[in-house]
């Protein structure tokens, strides 16, 4: 049985009296790929903010690898092994995918020293391996700004992996992607889950079905339900507060 990598106990986060998270309890094991879903305002972004140290708990605690993160800064938590990918790709558009990955591998160096210096054999092998993993082995030396939206997402995921985090937090990775890019993103995350613990925030239920083993549903800042995707989709409470709302939005769009 795998050890717990993340444990959140009785967590409340209040903003001027509004509870973005309300007595939330959550845990996941090492090597787990967990998907978190929920309606807008459920607390998903705040959930990630607390894990990364951007927001401090009002009450409760977050333990990562057994250590309480309250006293640690965002920078220290990142160094301790938490990597976060935001919804909008954050890559250097004027640099190539290879250069972006080299920078990610050399967090202790500046942009100029990294780009003007010579990479070690180990770093070159790491970058080559990452280019293959993220599906950009054919486009290593074009400007990242010329990549498709999906390819930029994969590049940023590769930049996170280059920093060797134990836990990857991935926020809506398939928003705006084509069906083919969405499927490839799912395959990438499943592949990465062999060596990393991953939390994915997502709304696309077909994508959730592709990658999920266990799904956590947030509602009004608390865990409403946890289970397989089949159990989640058949739970009356989840249908009422989230899936029913999604179906209505699809009908309105049609």
N, C-alpha and C positions, 0 to 999 in steps of 0.2 A: 504494500500500500504506500502510495506516494505521500511525502510530507506536505503539510500546508505551506504554501508560499505567501498567501495573503489572507489575513483575518481582520474583519471589521466588526467591532462590537458596540452596540447601543449608540450608534453614531447619529448625532444631530448637528446640523449646520443651519444657523439662523442668520438672516439678513434683515435687520430692522424689524424683528418680530416675525418675519415670514420664514417658515421652516422649509428650506430647499431639500434637506434630508431630515427624516423624522424617525429616530430610533431604529436606524437601519442596521441589520445584521447580515453579514455576507462572508463567505469563505470559498477558497478554491485551492486545488492541489497543484503541486509542481507538475509541469508538462500538460496541463489542462488547457483546452481551447473553449472558452466560455463566451457565449453571446448574450448581450444584454439588450432588451427591447423595452418599449414603453411609450406612452403618448407624450406629446410635447408638454414640458413642464413637470415631467415625472422625476427629474433630478439626475438625469444621466450625465450631463456635463459637469455638474457639481461633484458627482461621484468620482469622475476622473480627476477633477481639480484637487480633491482632498487626497487622493492617492499620490499625486505628484507634488503635493506641498504648496500648490498655488493658493489653496484655501485651507485654513486650519479649522479643525472641529470645534464646535461650541461645546459639545459634550461627546464623550466616547473616545475611541482610539482606533487607529489603523496600524496593524502590525504587518510588516513585510519581512519575510525571512526571520520571523520571530522578534523583530525589533520594532518598538514603537517609533513612528515617524514624526511625532509632534515636534520634537526639538530640532528636526533637520530642515534645512533650506531646500528649495527646489533643486538647486545645483547639487547639493549633497545627495538627495534622493536619486537624481539621475545617475550620479556616480555609483550609488549603491546598487543600481541594477534595474531601474525603471525607465523605460523608453516610451515616449508618447508620440503618436502620429495624429495630427489634426486633420479635419475634414478637407481643408484646402491644402494642396501640396506645398511644402516649404522647401524648395530646392533653389539652387543658384542657377537661374535661367541662362546666364551668359557663359556658364561653364559646361563642360561635357559631362555625361553620366560618369565617365571614368574619374574625372576631376572631382565631381561631387562626392563620389565614394572614397576617394583618397583623402579628402578633407574630413569625412566622417571617421575614417580610420585613424586620423591624426588629430584628435581633439586637443592635444597639448600644444599643437603648433598653430601658427597663424596662417591665413590664406596664402600670403606671398611666400612664406618659408616652405609651405607644403608644395605649392605649384612650381617654385623655382628650384627646389631641392630634388634629390634623387630618392625615389622610393626604395625601400629594402626589397629583397627577393620575397620575403614573407608577405609584405604589404601588397606587392604586385599579384601574388598568388591569391591573396584574400580578395582583392578587387576583382580579379578575373572570375573567381568562384561566385562572387556576388552578382556580377553581370549575367552569368549563366543562370543563377537561381531566379533572378527577377525578370528574365526573358529579354534582356537588352544586349546580349552578346553580339548582335549584328549592328548595334548602334552605339558603340562605346565612345565615339569621338565626334558626334554632332552636338550642336548646342542643345542643352536641355529644353530651352524654350521652343524647339521644333518638335519635341515629343508630343504625342497625343495626351489627353488628360489622364487616361488610364496608365500610360507609360510613366507619366510624372508621379502618379500614385505609387507605382511599383518602385520607382527610383527612391522615393522618400522612405518606403518600407526598407529598401536595401540599405539606405543610410542609417536607419535605426539599427538594423541587424549588425552593421559594421561596428557599432559601439558595444556589441556583446551584452545586451541587457538580458536579465533573467525573466523579466515581465515586459511584454509589449502591450501597450494600450492603443487601440486602433479605432478611430472615430469615423464612422460612416464611410468606409473605404470605396464603396461602389456607387456613391452618389454621382450622377451624371455620366456614368460609364455605359458603353454599349453592352449588349447581351454577351458578346464574345469576351469582352474585357472583364465583365463581371464574373464569368465562369473561370477565367484565367486567374483573377484575383483570389477566388475561392481556393483554387488549386495551390496557389502560392502560400496562402495562410495555413492550409492543411499541411503542406510540406514543412513550413517553419515550425509548426506545433510539435514536430518530432524532437526539437531541441530547445524550444522556448515555451513558457507559459504565455497565453495570449488572451486578452479581453477585447472583444469586438462590440462596439455599439452600432446597431444597424436597424433600419426600417424595412428594407427590402426582404419580404418574407421568403421569397424563392431562394435568395442568397443565404438567408438564415438556415433554411432547410438543407442547402448544399453543405454547409460547413459545421453545423451545430452537432454537439453531443449532448450538451446540457444548456438550457436557456433560462436566464433569470429575467423576470418581468418586474419592472419598477413602476410604481404608481403613487403619486403624491409623496415622494421622498422615501418610500419604504418598499421592501420586497413584497410583492403581491403573490408571486407564485414562482416555483422553480420545477423544472422537469424536462423531459424530452420535447422536441418540437411538436410531436403528435399530442402529447399530454397538454402542452400549452395551448394549442389550437382548439382543443376540446373542452378547456376549462371555462365554465360559465362566467366567472368573474373577469377573466382575460378578454373574453368575447365582448362583454359589456363595456369595459373601460378602454379597450384598445382595438381589438381586431374588428369589432363592429363599426367603429369609427373609421378605420382604414377602408372598409368595404364601401361605406357611404361616400368617402372622398373619391374612390375609383368610379362609382356610379355618377357622381356629379361631374367629374372630368370627362366622362364619356358623353 
